[in-house]
Amino acid sequence: MFFDIAENALGITSSVKARFDSRKVVNRALDGVMKHALFKDRVDLEQDRMGRGNPNIVGAKQVAEIIRTIAVGIDGRVGRRLEDELDEGELVEKTNNFLDVLLGAFPALEAVADGTLTPQDLRTSNMLGSTVMLRVLAGVYAELTDRQAFDDEDVTEFFGQLAPSMAGPLTAASIWVEHVPDNVFTVGSLSPRSRRQDLKILRDTMVKWALDKPVWLTS
């Protein structure tokens, strides 16, 4: 009943909707994922946008997007058939495995998890403070583990190679500016562009890096 009211209320955020719409398997997995060390007490339950001063790393809306991306990829959708087939416990486990990989690969996120770096400082110094970048990394993880036979250790190693390049703002010499096509990144930015096509280009580019192991990345 609450959700039926909230669905039609003016101004209610997607984060609030995600928390109360238990009809969707992705939303039912929210609580289990929000208990992960990276997200615990760092998820905004009301707001969708993470302003520079927000003490949280993500909103509930972004957590739901990450779970959905882990389940069906950047460009997938959870239709009626998948709603019946997907298991919320498995979604929680796979998403938490992805978050464990992030902590193992990126010292900046590990610092957020252990409380030595605030989300506010992360957002001003590192692309990992971008909710868009976190979603793309989820898409890369899903692609590598589901279709390319990578295990979590393989993905952790690959992501670890990217870690030094996550610092920002980006310069003209950044791998993101030099090696990602179609101007998905711009000099001075701390996040990729967020159009669906840009997210797919970035995911596909990063998957290609993981498979091809370019010298400029692994040296």
LINFENSUL-V697205 format. One record per run of one state. SS is the DSSP state (alpha for helix, beta for strand, coil for the rest). FROM is the first residue (numbers start at 1). TO is the last residue. Records with the same first field share a line. If there is no record, write none. Layout:
SS: FROM-TO + FROM-TO
This chain:
coil: 1-1 + 8-13 + 21-24 + 29-29 + 35-42 + 45-57 + 73-79 + 86-87 + 106-106 + 114-118 + 130-130 + 148-151 + 168-174 + 180-195 + 213-214 + 219-219
alpha: 2-7 + 14-20 + 25-28 + 30-34 + 60-72 + 80-85 + 88-105 + 107-113 + 119-125 + 127-129 + 131-147 + 152-166 + 175-179 + 196-212 + 215-218
beta: 43-44 + 58-59 + 126-126 + 167-167
